[in-house]
Amino acid sequence: MKIDLKFQTVDAPNAGSVLFDVVRALKLALTTKQKGALEPICAYGFKRPPKIVSLEEADTQFKKFLA
């Protein structure tokens, strides 16, 4: 079986790496059975998260989530 996936963003070309980070974090969230709007992921990867935090804080929260 062969599966081809294509990720495409309408943002700048450097947004692709953020998209891959978000997908990886969502897989972790699914594995640990988390639900809802996960603030660390939303703050890190999206323009309008449920809770606005600084870029530095979003990065710190995202790294803690992955750890």
mmCIF file as Biopython writes it, N, C-alpha, C and O atoms, coordinates in Angstrom:
data_model
#
loop_
_atom_site.group_PDB
_atom_site.id
_atom_site.type_symbol
_atom_site.label_atom_id
_atom_site.label_alt_id
_atom_site.label_comp_id
_atom_site.label_asym_id
_atom_site.label_entity_id
_atom_site.label_seq_id
_atom_site.pdbx_PDB_ins_code
_atom_site.Cartn_x
_atom_site.Cartn_y
_atom_site.Cartn_z
_atom_site.occupancy
_atom_site.B_iso_or_equiv
_atom_site.auth_seq_id
_atom_site.auth_asym_id
_atom_site.pdbx_PDB_model_num
ATOM 1   N N  . MET A ? 1  ? 0.849   -1.162 0.000  1.0 0.0 1  A 1 
ATOM 2   C CA . MET A ? 1  ? 0.000   0.000  0.000  1.0 0.0 1  A 1 
ATOM 3   C C  . MET A ? 1  ? 0.896   1.227  0.000  1.0 0.0 1  A 1 
ATOM 4   O O  . MET A ? 1  ? 1.907   1.272  0.702  1.0 0.0 1  A 1 
ATOM 5   N N  . LYS A ? 2  ? 0.525   2.195  -0.775 1.0 0.0 2  A 1 
ATOM 6   C CA . LYS A ? 2  ? 1.280   3.443  -0.845 1.0 0.0 2  A 1 
ATOM 7   C C  . LYS A ? 2  ? 0.303   4.601  -0.666 1.0 0.0 2  A 1 
ATOM 8   O O  . LYS A ? 2  ? -0.738  4.658  -1.322 1.0 0.0 2  A 1 
ATOM 9   N N  . ILE A ? 3  ? 0.649   5.518  0.227  1.0 0.0 3  A 1 
ATOM 10  C CA . ILE A ? 3  ? -0.185  6.686  0.481  1.0 0.0 3  A 1 
ATOM 11  C C  . ILE A ? 3  ? 0.661   7.932  0.243  1.0 0.0 3  A 1 
ATOM 12  O O  . ILE A ? 3  ? 1.747   8.071  0.807  1.0 0.0 3  A 1 
ATOM 13  N N  . ASP A ? 4  ? 0.171   8.814  -0.575 1.0 0.0 4  A 1 
ATOM 14  C CA . ASP A ? 4  ? 0.834   10.092 -0.815 1.0 0.0 4  A 1 
ATOM 15  C C  . ASP A ? 4  ? 0.032   11.194 -0.141 1.0 0.0 4  A 1 
ATOM 16  O O  . ASP A ? 4  ? -1.177  11.312 -0.341 1.0 0.0 4  A 1 
ATOM 17  N N  . LEU A ? 5  ? 0.718   11.994 0.656  1.0 0.0 5  A 1 
ATOM 18  C CA . LEU A ? 5  ? 0.086   13.133 1.316  1.0 0.0 5  A 1 
ATOM 19  C C  . LEU A ? 5  ? 0.724   14.414 0.814  1.0 0.0 5  A 1 
ATOM 20  O O  . LEU A ? 5  ? 1.922   14.465 0.536  1.0 0.0 5  A 1 
ATOM 21  N N  . LYS A ? 6  ? -0.087  15.430 0.707  1.0 0.0 6  A 1 
ATOM 22  C CA . LYS A ? 6  ? 0.426   16.735 0.305  1.0 0.0 6  A 1 
ATOM 23  C C  . LYS A ? 6  ? -0.077  17.766 1.302  1.0 0.0 6  A 1 
ATOM 24  O O  . LYS A ? 6  ? -1.284  17.944 1.471  1.0 0.0 6  A 1 
ATOM 25  N N  . PHE A ? 7  ? 0.859   18.445 1.961  1.0 0.0 7  A 1 
ATOM 26  C CA . PHE A ? 7  ? 0.511   19.543 2.853  1.0 0.0 7  A 1 
ATOM 27  C C  . PHE A ? 7  ? 0.711   20.834 2.087  1.0 0.0 7  A 1 
ATOM 28  O O  . PHE A ? 7  ? 1.730   21.030 1.425  1.0 0.0 7  A 1 
ATOM 29  N N  . GLN A ? 8  ? -0.270  21.709 2.184  1.0 0.0 8  A 1 
ATOM 30  C CA . GLN A ? 8  ? -0.173  22.974 1.482  1.0 0.0 8  A 1 
ATOM 31  C C  . GLN A ? 8  ? -0.709  24.071 2.393  1.0 0.0 8  A 1 
ATOM 32  O O  . GLN A ? 8  ? -1.749  23.903 3.030  1.0 0.0 8  A 1 
ATOM 33  N N  . THR A ? 9  ? -0.004  25.184 2.453  1.0 0.0 9  A 1 
ATOM 34  C CA . THR A ? 9  ? -0.448  26.309 3.256  1.0 0.0 9  A 1 
ATOM 35  C C  . THR A ? 9  ? -0.617  27.528 2.359  1.0 0.0 9  A 1 
ATOM 36  O O  . THR A ? 9  ? 0.000   27.618 1.298  1.0 0.0 9  A 1 
ATOM 37  N N  . VAL A ? 10 ? -1.448  28.455 2.786  1.0 0.0 10 A 1 
ATOM 38  C CA . VAL A ? 10 ? -1.611  29.705 2.059  1.0 0.0 10 A 1 
ATOM 39  C C  . VAL A ? 10 ? -0.722  30.789 2.657  1.0 0.0 10 A 1 
ATOM 40  O O  . VAL A ? 10 ? -0.671  31.908 2.146  1.0 0.0 10 A 1 
ATOM 41  N N  . ASP A ? 11 ? -0.028  30.457 3.733  1.0 0.0 11 A 1 
ATOM 42  C CA . ASP A ? 11 ? 0.909   31.389 4.352  1.0 0.0 11 A 1 
ATOM 43  C C  . ASP A ? 11 ? 2.259   31.306 3.649  1.0 0.0 11 A 1 
ATOM 44  O O  . ASP A ? 11 ? 2.396   30.675 2.601  1.0 0.0 11 A 1 
ATOM 45  N N  . ALA A ? 12 ? 3.216   31.935 4.231  1.0 0.0 12 A 1 
ATOM 46  C CA . ALA A ? 12 ? 4.567   31.927 3.681  1.0 0.0 12 A 1 
ATOM 47  C C  . ALA A ? 12 ? 5.120   30.496 3.623  1.0 0.0 12 A 1 
ATOM 48  O O  . ALA A ? 12 ? 4.646   29.626 4.354  1.0 0.0 12 A 1 
ATOM 49  N N  . PRO A ? 13 ? 6.104   30.245 2.773  1.0 0.0 13 A 1 
ATOM 50  C CA . PRO A ? 13 ? 6.666   28.898 2.648  1.0 0.0 13 A 1 
ATOM 51  C C  . PRO A ? 13 ? 7.228   28.334 3.957  1.0 0.0 13 A 1 
ATOM 52  O O  . PRO A ? 13 ? 7.242   27.116 4.139  1.0 0.0 13 A 1 
ATOM 53  N N  . ASN A ? 14 ? 7.689   29.188 4.865  1.0 0.0 14 A 1 
ATOM 54  C CA . ASN A ? 14 ? 8.243   28.689 6.116  1.0 0.0 14 A 1 
ATOM 55  C C  . ASN A ? 14 ? 7.163   28.217 7.090  1.0 0.0 14 A 1 
ATOM 56  O O  . ASN A ? 14 ? 7.494   27.726 8.169  1.0 0.0 14 A 1 
ATOM 57  N N  . ALA A ? 15 ? 5.888   28.352 6.740  1.0 0.0 15 A 1 
ATOM 58  C CA . ALA A ? 15 ? 4.802   27.884 7.604  1.0 0.0 15 A 1 
ATOM 59  C C  . ALA A ? 15 ? 4.655   26.368 7.552  1.0 0.0 15 A 1 
ATOM 60  O O  . ALA A ? 15 ? 3.980   25.786 8.401  1.0 0.0 15 A 1 
ATOM 61  N N  . GLY A ? 16 ? 5.269   25.729 6.582  1.0 0.0 16 A 1 
ATOM 62  C CA . GLY A ? 16 ? 5.182   24.271 6.460  1.0 0.0 16 A 1 
ATOM 63  C C  . GLY A ? 16 ? 5.748   23.540 7.660  1.0 0.0 16 A 1 
ATOM 64  O O  . GLY A ? 16 ? 5.184   22.534 8.091  1.0 0.0 16 A 1 
ATOM 65  N N  . SER A ? 17 ? 6.846   24.022 8.206  1.0 0.0 17 A 1 
ATOM 66  C CA . SER A ? 17 ? 7.444   23.362 9.372  1.0 0.0 17 A 1 
ATOM 67  C C  . SER A ? 17 ? 6.528   23.464 10.587 1.0 0.0 17 A 1 
ATOM 68  O O  . SER A ? 17 ? 6.460   22.533 11.390 1.0 0.0 17 A 1 
ATOM 69  N N  . VAL A ? 18 ? 5.828   24.576 10.729 1.0 0.0 18 A 1 
ATOM 70  C CA . VAL A ? 18 ? 4.877   24.735 11.830 1.0 0.0 18 A 1 
ATOM 71  C C  . VAL A ? 18 ? 3.718   23.758 11.655 1.0 0.0 18 A 1 
ATOM 72  O O  . VAL A ? 18 ? 3.242   23.170 12.626 1.0 0.0 18 A 1 
ATOM 73  N N  . LEU A ? 19 ? 3.269   23.589 10.418 1.0 0.0 19 A 1 
ATOM 74  C CA . LEU A ? 19 ? 2.189   22.649 10.131 1.0 0.0 19 A 1 
ATOM 75  C C  . LEU A ? 19 ? 2.582   21.229 10.529 1.0 0.0 19 A 1 
ATOM 76  O O  . LEU A ? 19 ? 1.774   20.511 11.117 1.0 0.0 19 A 1 
ATOM 77  N N  . PHE A ? 20 ? 3.803   20.815 10.220 1.0 0.0 20 A 1 
ATOM 78  C CA . PHE A ? 20 ? 4.268   19.486 10.616 1.0 0.0 20 A 1 
ATOM 79  C C  . PHE A ? 20 ? 4.343   19.357 12.136 1.0 0.0 20 A 1 
ATOM 80  O O  . PHE A ? 20 ? 4.000   18.308 12.681 1.0 0.0 20 A 1 
ATOM 81  N N  . ASP A ? 21 ? 4.784   20.406 12.825 1.0 0.0 21 A 1 
ATOM 82  C CA . ASP A ? 21 ? 4.823   20.378 14.293 1.0 0.0 21 A 1 
ATOM 83  C C  . ASP A ? 21 ? 3.421   20.207 14.871 1.0 0.0 21 A 1 
ATOM 84  O O  . ASP A ? 21 ? 3.229   19.454 15.826 1.0 0.0 21 A 1 
ATOM 85  N N  . VAL A ? 22 ? 2.446   20.903 14.296 1.0 0.0 22 A 1 
ATOM 86  C CA . VAL A ? 22 ? 1.065   20.814 14.771 1.0 0.0 22 A 1 
ATOM 87  C C  . VAL A ? 22 ? 0.512   19.405 14.556 1.0 0.0 22 A 1 
ATOM 88  O O  . VAL A ? 22 ? -0.152  18.858 15.437 1.0 0.0 22 A 1 
ATOM 89  N N  . VAL A ? 23 ? 0.783   18.820 13.398 1.0 0.0 23 A 1 
ATOM 90  C CA . VAL A ? 23 ? 0.315   17.453 13.121 1.0 0.0 23 A 1 
ATOM 91  C C  . VAL A ? 23 ? 0.937   16.470 14.108 1.0 0.0 23 A 1 
ATOM 92  O O  . VAL A ? 23 ? 0.252   15.583 14.616 1.0 0.0 23 A 1 
ATOM 93  N N  . ARG A ? 24 ? 2.212   16.621 14.376 1.0 0.0 24 A 1 
ATOM 94  C CA . ARG A ? 24 ? 2.898   15.744 15.335 1.0 0.0 24 A 1 
ATOM 95  C C  . ARG A ? 24 ? 2.291   15.888 16.730 1.0 0.0 24 A 1 
ATOM 96  O O  . ARG A ? 24 ? 2.078   14.890 17.418 1.0 0.0 24 A 1 
ATOM 97  N N  . ALA A ? 25 ? 2.013   17.120 17.150 1.0 0.0 25 A 1 
ATOM 98  C CA . ALA A ? 25 ? 1.418   17.356 18.466 1.0 0.0 25 A 1 
ATOM 99  C C  . ALA A ? 25 ? -0.008  16.803 18.541 1.0 0.0 25 A 1 
ATOM 100 O O  . ALA A ? 25 ? -0.411  16.265 19.572 1.0 0.0 25 A 1 
ATOM 101 N N  . LEU A ? 26 ? -0.770  16.934 17.450 1.0 0.0 26 A 1 
ATOM 102 C CA . LEU A ? 26 ? -2.128  16.388 17.447 1.0 0.0 26 A 1 
ATOM 103 C C  . LEU A ? 26 ? -2.120  14.871 17.534 1.0 0.0 26 A 1 
ATOM 104 O O  . LEU A ? 26 ? -3.002  14.285 18.161 1.0 0.0 26 A 1 
ATOM 105 N N  . LYS A ? 27 ? -1.144  14.230 16.919 1.0 0.0 27 A 1 
ATOM 106 C CA . LYS A ? 27 ? -1.021  12.773 17.035 1.0 0.0 27 A 1 
ATOM 107 C C  . LYS A ? 27 ? -0.749  12.398 18.490 1.0 0.0 27 A 1 
ATOM 108 O O  . LYS A ? 27 ? -1.318  11.430 18.995 1.0 0.0 27 A 1 
ATOM 109 N N  . LEU A ? 28 ? 0.098   13.140 19.155 1.0 0.0 28 A 1 
ATOM 110 C CA . LEU A ? 28 ? 0.368   12.908 20.573 1.0 0.0 28 A 1 
ATOM 111 C C  . LEU A ? 28 ? -0.900  13.110 21.397 1.0 0.0 28 A 1 
ATOM 112 O O  . LEU A ? 28 ? -1.179  12.322 22.300 1.0 0.0 28 A 1 
ATOM 113 N N  . ALA A ? 29 ? -1.662  14.145 21.102 1.0 0.0 29 A 1 
ATOM 114 C CA . ALA A ? 29 ? -2.908  14.412 21.831 1.0 0.0 29 A 1 
ATOM 115 C C  . ALA A ? 29 ? -3.917  13.285 21.620 1.0 0.0 29 A 1 
ATOM 116 O O  . ALA A ? 29 ? -4.602  12.886 22.562 1.0 0.0 29 A 1 
ATOM 117 N N  . LEU A ? 30 ? -4.014  12.775 20.405 1.0 0.0 30 A 1 
ATOM 118 C CA . LEU A ? 30 ? -4.923  11.656 20.144 1.0 0.0 30 A 1 
ATOM 119 C C  . LEU A ? 30 ? -4.483  10.397 20.885 1.0 0.0 30 A 1 
ATOM 120 O O  . LEU A ? 30 ? -5.314  9.663  21.419 1.0 0.0 30 A 1 
ATOM 121 N N  . THR A ? 31 ? -3.191  10.154 20.915 1.0 0.0 31 A 1 
ATOM 122 C CA . THR A ? 31 ? -2.653  8.986  21.610 1.0 0.0 31 A 1 
ATOM 123 C C  . THR A ? 31 ? -2.947  9.038  23.104 1.0 0.0 31 A 1 
ATOM 124 O O  . THR A ? 31 ? -3.231  8.012  23.723 1.0 0.0 31 A 1 
ATOM 125 N N  . THR A ? 32 ? -2.880  10.235 23.682 1.0 0.0 32 A 1 
ATOM 126 C CA . THR A ? 32 ? -3.136  10.398 25.114 1.0 0.0 32 A 1 
ATOM 127 C C  . THR A ? 32 ? -4.592  10.736 25.409 1.0 0.0 32 A 1 
ATOM 128 O O  . THR A ? 32 ? -4.940  11.093 26.535 1.0 0.0 32 A 1 
ATOM 129 N N  . LYS A ? 33 ? -5.449  10.621 24.376 1.0 0.0 33 A 1 
ATOM 130 C CA . LYS A ? 33 ? -6.901  10.804 24.493 1.0 0.0 33 A 1 
ATOM 131 C C  . LYS A ? 33 ? -7.302  12.179 25.032 1.0 0.0 33 A 1 
ATOM 132 O O  . LYS A ? 33 ? -8.210  12.288 25.856 1.0 0.0 33 A 1 
ATOM 133 N N  . GLN A ? 34 ? -6.620  13.228 24.561 1.0 0.0 34 A 1 
ATOM 134 C CA . GLN A ? 34 ? -6.987  14.586 24.931 1.0 0.0 34 A 1 
ATOM 135 C C  . GLN A ? 34 ? -7.985  15.116 23.910 1.0 0.0 34 A 1 
ATOM 136 O O  . GLN A ? 34 ? -7.958  14.737 22.739 1.0 0.0 34 A 1 
ATOM 137 N N  . LYS A ? 35 ? -8.862  15.993 24.371 1.0 0.0 35 A 1 
ATOM 138 C CA . LYS A ? 35 ? -9.916  16.509 23.497 1.0 0.0 35 A 1 
ATOM 139 C C  . LYS A ? 35 ? -10.042 18.014 23.649 1.0 0.0 35 A 1 
ATOM 140 O O  . LYS A ? 35 ? -9.504  18.613 24.580 1.0 0.0 35 A 1 
ATOM 141 N N  . GLY A ? 36 ? -10.762 18.606 22.714 1.0 0.0 36 A 1 
ATOM 142 C CA . GLY A ? 36 ? -11.040 20.031 22.789 1.0 0.0 36 A 1 
ATOM 143 C C  . GLY A ? 36 ? -9.935  20.873 22.198 1.0 0.0 36 A 1 
ATOM 144 O O  . GLY A ? 36 ? -9.004  20.357 21.580 1.0 0.0 36 A 1 
ATOM 145 N N  . ALA A ? 37 ? -10.047 22.166 22.392 1.0 0.0 37 A 1 
ATOM 146 C CA . ALA A ? 37 ? -9.028  23.094 21.905 1.0 0.0 37 A 1 
ATOM 147 C C  . ALA A ? 37 ? -7.831  23.022 22.855 1.0 0.0 37 A 1 
ATOM 148 O O  . ALA A ? 37 ? -7.904  23.487 23.993 1.0 0.0 37 A 1 
ATOM 149 N N  . LEU A ? 38 ? -6.763  22.452 22.393 1.0 0.0 38 A 1 
ATOM 150 C CA . LEU A ? 38 ? -5.562  22.319 23.216 1.0 0.0 38 A 1 
ATOM 151 C C  . LEU A ? 38 ? -4.756  23.608 23.092 1.0 0.0 38 A 1 
ATOM 152 O O  . LEU A ? 38 ? -4.145  23.879 22.058 1.0 0.0 38 A 1 
ATOM 153 N N  . GLU A ? 39 ? -4.768  24.390 24.153 1.0 0.0 39 A 1 
ATOM 154 C CA . GLU A ? 39 ? -4.203  25.736 24.113 1.0 0.0 39 A 1 
ATOM 155 C C  . GLU A ? 39 ? -2.740  25.788 23.678 1.0 0.0 39 A 1 
ATOM 156 O O  . GLU A ? 39 ? -2.389  26.668 22.892 1.0 0.0 39 A 1 
ATOM 157 N N  . PRO A ? 40 ? -1.863  24.886 24.150 1.0 0.0 40 A 1 
ATOM 158 C CA . PRO A ? 40 ? -0.470  24.971 23.690 1.0 0.0 40 A 1 
ATOM 159 C C  . PRO A ? 40 ? -0.333  24.804 22.178 1.0 0.0 40 A 1 
ATOM 160 O O  . PRO A ? 40 ? 0.469   25.491 21.546 1.0 0.0 40 A 1 
ATOM 161 N N  . ILE A ? 41 ? -1.108  23.902 21.604 1.0 0.0 41 A 1 
ATOM 162 C CA . ILE A ? 41 ? -1.044  23.677 20.161 1.0 0.0 41 A 1 
ATOM 163 C C  . ILE A ? 41 ? -1.645  24.864 19.416 1.0 0.0 41 A 1 
ATOM 164 O O  . ILE A ? 41 ? -1.072  25.342 18.437 1.0 0.0 41 A 1 
ATOM 165 N N  . CYS A ? 42 ? -2.792  25.335 19.878 1.0 0.0 42 A 1 
ATOM 166 C CA . CYS A ? 42 ? -3.457  26.469 19.229 1.0 0.0 42 A 1 
ATOM 167 C C  . CYS A ? 42 ? -2.589  27.725 19.276 1.0 0.0 42 A 1 
ATOM 168 O O  . CYS A ? 42 ? -2.461  28.434 18.278 1.0 0.0 42 A 1 
ATOM 169 N N  . ALA A ? 43 ? -1.996  27.995 20.430 1.0 0.0 43 A 1 
ATOM 170 C CA . ALA A ? 43 ? -1.181  29.200 20.584 1.0 0.0 43 A 1 
ATOM 171 C C  . ALA A ? 43 ? 0.073   29.125 19.712 1.0 0.0 43 A 1 
ATOM 172 O O  . ALA A ? 43 ? 0.531   30.143 19.192 1.0 0.0 43 A 1 
ATOM 173 N N  . TYR A ? 44 ? 0.622   27.933 19.555 1.0 0.0 44 A 1 
ATOM 174 C CA . TYR A ? 44 ? 1.842   27.761 18.766 1.0 0.0 44 A 1 
ATOM 175 C C  . TYR A ? 44 ? 1.579   27.807 17.267 1.0 0.0 44 A 1 
ATOM 176 O O  . TYR A ? 44 ? 2.356   28.399 16.519 1.0 0.0 44 A 1 
ATOM 177 N N  . GLY A ? 45 ? 0.483   27.183 16.821 1.0 0.0 45 A 1 
ATOM 178 C CA . GLY A ? 45 ? 0.323   26.966 15.400 1.0 0.0 45 A 1 
ATOM 179 C C  . GLY A ? 45 ? -0.699  27.798 14.667 1.0 0.0 45 A 1 
ATOM 180 O O  . GLY A ? 45 ? -0.739  27.766 13.437 1.0 0.0 45 A 1 
ATOM 181 N N  . PHE A ? 46 ? -1.533  28.548 15.379 1.0 0.0 46 A 1 
ATOM 182 C CA . PHE A ? 46 ? -2.629  29.224 14.699 1.0 0.0 46 A 1 
ATOM 183 C C  . PHE A ? 46 ? -2.641  30.721 14.990 1.0 0.0 46 A 1 
ATOM 184 O O  . PHE A ? 46 ? -2.144  31.169 16.024 1.0 0.0 46 A 1 
ATOM 185 N N  . LYS A ? 47 ? -3.205  31.476 14.077 1.0 0.0 47 A 1 
ATOM 186 C CA . LYS A ? 47 ? -3.208  32.938 14.190 1.0 0.0 47 A 1 
ATOM 187 C C  . LYS A ? 47 ? -4.182  33.452 15.236 1.0 0.0 47 A 1 
ATOM 188 O O  . LYS A ? 47 ? -3.927  34.478 15.867 1.0 0.0 47 A 1 
ATOM 189 N N  . ARG A ? 48 ? -5.296  32.753 15.431 1.0 0.0 48 A 1 
ATOM 190 C CA . ARG A ? 48 ? -6.320  33.209 16.378 1.0 0.0 48 A 1 
ATOM 191 C C  . ARG A ? 48 ? -6.648  32.105 17.377 1.0 0.0 48 A 1 
ATOM 192 O O  . ARG A ? 48 ? -7.712  31.491 17.295 1.0 0.0 48 A 1 
ATOM 193 N N  . PRO A ? 49 ? -5.739  31.848 18.323 1.0 0.0 49 A 1 
ATOM 194 C CA . PRO A ? 49 ? -6.004  30.800 19.323 1.0 0.0 49 A 1 
ATOM 195 C C  . PRO A ? 49 ? -7.057  31.257 20.330 1.0 0.0 49 A 1 
ATOM 196 O O  . PRO A ? 49 ? -7.334  32.451 20.441 1.0 0.0 49 A 1 
ATOM 197 N N  . PRO A ? 50 ? -7.648  30.304 21.066 1.0 0.0 50 A 1 
ATOM 198 C CA . PRO A ? 50 ? -8.649  30.673 22.077 1.0 0.0 50 A 1 
ATOM 199 C C  . PRO A ? 50 ? -8.095  31.607 23.146 1.0 0.0 50 A 1 
ATOM 200 O O  . PRO A ? 50 ? -8.811  32.464 23.662 1.0 0.0 50 A 1 
ATOM 201 N N  . LYS A ? 51 ? -6.814  31.436 23.475 1.0 0.0 51 A 1 
ATOM 202 C CA . LYS A ? 51 ? -6.179  32.298 24.478 1.0 0.0 51 A 1 
ATOM 203 C C  . LYS A ? 51 ? -4.915  32.875 23.859 1.0 0.0 51 A 1 
ATOM 204 O O  . LYS A ? 51 ? -4.012  32.134 23.471 1.0 0.0 51 A 1 
ATOM 205 N N  . ILE A ? 52 ? -4.853  34.201 23.767 1.0 0.0 52 A 1 
ATOM 206 C CA . ILE A ? 52 ? -3.706  34.874 23.160 1.0 0.0 52 A 1 
ATOM 207 C C  . ILE A ? 52 ? -2.559  34.930 24.170 1.0 0.0 52 A 1 
ATOM 208 O O  . ILE A ? 52 ? -2.737  35.381 25.301 1.0 0.0 52 A 1 
ATOM 209 N N  . VAL A ? 53 ? -1.380  34.468 23.745 1.0 0.0 53 A 1 
ATOM 210 C CA . VAL A ? 53 ? -0.171  34.563 24.556 1.0 0.0 53 A 1 
ATOM 211 C C  . VAL A ? 53 ? 0.961   35.055 23.659 1.0 0.0 53 A 1 
ATOM 212 O O  . VAL A ? 53 ? 0.830   35.052 22.435 1.0 0.0 53 A 1 
ATOM 213 N N  . SER A ? 54 ? 2.056   35.471 24.256 1.0 0.0 54 A 1 
ATOM 214 C CA . SER A ? 54 ? 3.206   35.932 23.474 1.0 0.0 54 A 1 
ATOM 215 C C  . SER A ? 54 ? 3.816   34.752 22.709 1.0 0.0 54 A 1 
ATOM 216 O O  . SER A ? 54 ? 3.581   33.592 23.047 1.0 0.0 54 A 1 
ATOM 217 N N  . LEU A ? 55 ? 4.590   35.063 21.689 1.0 0.0 55 A 1 
ATOM 218 C CA . LEU A ? 55 ? 5.232   34.008 20.900 1.0 0.0 55 A 1 
ATOM 219 C C  . LEU A ? 55 ? 6.180   33.164 21.746 1.0 0.0 55 A 1 
ATOM 220 O O  . LEU A ? 55 ? 6.254   31.947 21.579 1.0 0.0 55 A 1 
ATOM 221 N N  . GLU A ? 56 ? 6.896   33.812 22.647 1.0 0.0 56 A 1 
ATOM 222 C CA . GLU A ? 56 ? 7.827   33.089 23.505 1.0 0.0 56 A 1 
ATOM 223 C C  . GLU A ? 56 ? 7.080   32.131 24.432 1.0 0.0 56 A 1 
ATOM 224 O O  . GLU A ? 56 ? 7.496   30.989 24.626 1.0 0.0 56 A 1 
ATOM 225 N N  . GLU A ? 57 ? 5.971   32.611 25.002 1.0 0.0 57 A 1 
ATOM 226 C CA . GLU A ? 57 ? 5.167   31.773 25.892 1.0 0.0 57 A 1 
ATOM 227 C C  . GLU A ? 57 ? 4.529   30.620 25.112 1.0 0.0 57 A 1 
ATOM 228 O O  . GLU A ? 57 ? 4.468   29.498 25.613 1.0 0.0 57 A 1 
ATOM 229 N N  . ALA A ? 58 ? 4.062   30.881 23.912 1.0 0.0 58 A 1 
ATOM 230 C CA . ALA A ? 58 ? 3.473   29.826 23.083 1.0 0.0 58 A 1 
ATOM 231 C C  . ALA A ? 58 ? 4.503   28.746 22.777 1.0 0.0 58 A 1 
ATOM 232 O O  . ALA A ? 58 ? 4.195   27.556 22.832 1.0 0.0 58 A 1 
ATOM 233 N N  . ASP A ? 59 ? 5.717   29.160 22.458 1.0 0.0 59 A 1 
ATOM 234 C CA . ASP A ? 59 ? 6.787   28.201 22.178 1.0 0.0 59 A 1 
ATOM 235 C C  . ASP A ? 59 ? 7.115   27.371 23.410 1.0 0.0 59 A 1 
ATOM 236 O O  . ASP A ? 59 ? 7.304   26.158 23.312 1.0 0.0 59 A 1 
ATOM 237 N N  . THR A ? 60 ? 7.184   28.015 24.565 1.0 0.0 60 A 1 
ATOM 238 C CA . THR A ? 60 ? 7.476   27.310 25.821 1.0 0.0 60 A 1 
ATOM 239 C C  . THR A ? 60 ? 6.379   26.310 26.151 1.0 0.0 60 A 1 
ATOM 240 O O  . THR A ? 60 ? 6.676   25.169 26.506 1.0 0.0 60 A 1 
ATOM 241 N N  . GLN A ? 61 ? 5.118   26.713 26.041 1.0 0.0 61 A 1 
ATOM 242 C CA . GLN A ? 61 ? 3.996   25.821 26.329 1.0 0.0 61 A 1 
ATOM 243 C C  . GLN A ? 61 ? 3.978   24.643 25.369 1.0 0.0 61 A 1 
ATOM 244 O O  . GLN A ? 61 ? 3.691   23.516 25.773 1.0 0.0 61 A 1 
ATOM 245 N N  . PHE A ? 62 ? 4.281   24.895 24.107 1.0 0.0 62 A 1 
ATOM 246 C CA . PHE A ? 62 ? 4.268   23.831 23.104 1.0 0.0 62 A 1 
ATOM 247 C C  . PHE A ? 62 ? 5.361   22.801 23.407 1.0 0.0 62 A 1 
ATOM 248 O O  . PHE A ? 62 ? 5.122   21.597 23.312 1.0 0.0 62 A 1 
ATOM 249 N N  . LYS A ? 63 ? 6.540   23.265 23.766 1.0 0.0 63 A 1 
ATOM 250 C CA . LYS A ? 63 ? 7.627   22.337 24.099 1.0 0.0 63 A 1 
ATOM 251 C C  . LYS A ? 63 ? 7.296   21.517 25.335 1.0 0.0 63 A 1 
ATOM 252 O O  . LYS A ? 63 ? 7.622   20.331 25.393 1.0 0.0 63 A 1 
ATOM 253 N N  . LYS A ? 64 ? 6.649   22.132 26.331 1.0 0.0 64 A 1 
ATOM 254 C CA . LYS A ? 64 ? 6.220   21.390 27.528 1.0 0.0 64 A 1 
ATOM 255 C C  . LYS A ? 64 ? 5.186   20.332 27.153 1.0 0.0 64 A 1 
ATOM 256 O O  . LYS A ? 64 ? 5.218   19.217 27.672 1.0 0.0 64 A 1 
ATOM 257 N N  . PHE A ? 65 ? 4.272   20.681 26.254 1.0 0.0 65 A 1 
ATOM 258 C CA . PHE A ? 65 ? 3.240   19.739 25.819 1.0 0.0 65 A 1 
ATOM 259 C C  . PHE A ? 65 ? 3.867   18.512 25.165 1.0 0.0 65 A 1 
ATOM 260 O O  . PHE A ? 65 ? 3.444   17.382 25.409 1.0 0.0 65 A 1 
ATOM 261 N N  . LEU A ? 66 ? 4.872   18.746 24.337 1.0 0.0 66 A 1 
ATOM 262 C CA . LEU A ? 66 ? 5.525   17.638 23.654 1.0 0.0 66 A 1 
ATOM 263 C C  . LEU A ? 66 ? 6.359   16.776 24.586 1.0 0.0 66 A 1 
ATOM 264 O O  . LEU A ? 66 ? 6.553   15.586 24.337 1.0 0.0 66 A 1 
ATOM 265 N N  . ALA A ? 67 ? 6.847   17.375 25.653 1.0 0.0 67 A 1 
ATOM 266 C CA . ALA A ? 67 ? 7.710   16.622 26.595 1.0 0.0 67 A 1 
ATOM 267 C C  . ALA A ? 67 ? 6.910   15.754 27.458 1.0 0.0 67 A 1 
ATOM 268 O O  . ALA A ? 67 ? 7.459   15.050 28.306 1.0 0.0 67 A 1 
#
